Amino acid sequence: MKLELKHSQKHQIYQKQIEKNLILQMDVQQLLAHIEKISFENPLIDTDEMIETSSDVGKEFDIDSLSRKTEQTLKEVIHWQLINKDIHNKELVESLVDLLDDNGYLRLSINDICTYLKCDEKEYLEAKDTLSKLDPPGLGANTLKECLLLQLERLKETEDIHLTKILVDECLEDLSKSHYHAVSKKLGISQNKVRELLQIILTLNPRPASNYSSSLEVNYPVPDIIIKDGIVQLNPVIYKDININTNYLSLDENKETKKYIESKLRQVSWLQQCLNQRKNLIYDIAVFLLDYQQDFFMNGGACHPLLQKDLAMLLGVHESTISRAIKDKYIYCDKGFILLSDLIPKGTEDNSVDSIKETIKEVINNEDKIKPLSDQKITTLLKDKGIEISRRTVAKYRSELNIPDASGRKHIKK
């Protein structure tokens, strides 16, 4: 009998550990669905108080959207970005979105827009400026030129980016007709340089709103963590204490009723323990990453290499616990939605994607401009540095860095 009891206790502990791990690993939609399922089985849980729309930290959530697929329109994308910003003209900015054409341009005259929105020109220009700083880049432009320039403003200022801005501002018509000689003469640069700058322009999107429509279905990302003004905060919609429906505690208790209520109270207590473990660990990870990846969060630089096993050691947990905690978990900050896992390199042990890109950039900056390196040669040089990635991956990262291929980087000997 004692052996059977001991075996039963071990089984219960094992089952609880499995449930704790599962709750840690769940994404937000799965977590809320799990809580809802338990609440159907446990009348002591007061879900009306636990899960409700909250704006305590300046962020609003539609609870219905947390556990299903929803249509994500451009206006919703803009709304998500605005709710975490401390600005006074949010409503006017969202109203401007309704006036964008299918490509994301504001084609109406200033007078017509001001009349329609019942605002003055200053208010309109402020709202338009706010809209232009949101994603996708280029929204609210009146012309293609303005759209491209808005996107170029987002890129790190270099000599090439500066020249590209001038090229777009002064020579866009000649460029569209492939009059490279005229552009070269006007800007005082070689035709080869004009073609190189054209490669940067081709990475821009002339129709920034084209990927959004009322019928586009995507998974609506919901963050566990919100970072506002450099402070890490838990999403209040998800992390609320479970309230007990006290009506059941005041029932006239017979033996069976008392036993039932005690079992349900234990279930609630265990669920709260699991949720506390989840929120405390994810919060600790986010606080550490905000400090460790300051270059990324504050300056838009590359993420520093970081291994899950090192983070696990620092936080005093097992590596598998870190793996579960960061799986499909989002941070929301002024950079938008960021997966926790994107801030922690995986794959190669000593390099994150961002640090690999920085190495590629460094290799190219130091190359012979008369005989620039091919992607295959770059791949070989990276291998010598202990970075083993394919030529195709090198080409992909180079393209994402807005760096032309070898022929586009070649300088003609004068």
Salt bridges, closest charged atoms under 4 A:
GLU19 OE2 - HIS34 NE2 3.73
GLU41 OE2 - LYS37 NZ 3.08
GLU52 OE2 - LYS240 NZ 3.94
GLU94 OE2 - HIS79 ND1 2.99
ASP98 OD2 - LYS75 NZ 2.87
ASP101 OD2 - ARG107 NE 3.20
GLU126 OE1 - HIS88 NE2 3.58
ASP129 OD2 - LYS133 NZ 2.73
ASP135 OD1 - ARG154 NH1 2.83
GLU146 OE2 - LYS128 NZ 2.52
GLU153 OE2 - LYS165 NZ 3.48
GLU157 OE2 - HIS162 ND1 3.61
GLU157 OE1 - LYS165 NZ 2.76
ASP160 OD1 - LYS193 NZ 2.70
GLU173 OE2 - LYS177 NZ 3.18
ASP174 OD1 - HIS179 ND1 3.73
GLU196 OE2 - LYS193 NZ 3.23
ASP224 OD2 - ARG278 NH2 2.84
ASP295 OD2 - HIS304 NE2 3.00
ASP328 OD2 - LYS327 NZ 2.98
GLU349 OE1 - LYS309 NZ 3.83
GLU358 OE2 - LYS361 NZ 3.56
GLU367 OE2 - LYS369 NZ 3.74
GLU367 OE2 - ARG409 NE 2.79
ASP375 OD1 - ARG398 NE 2.90
GLU400 OE1 - LYS357 NZ 2.68
GLU400 OE2 - LYS396 NZ 2.79
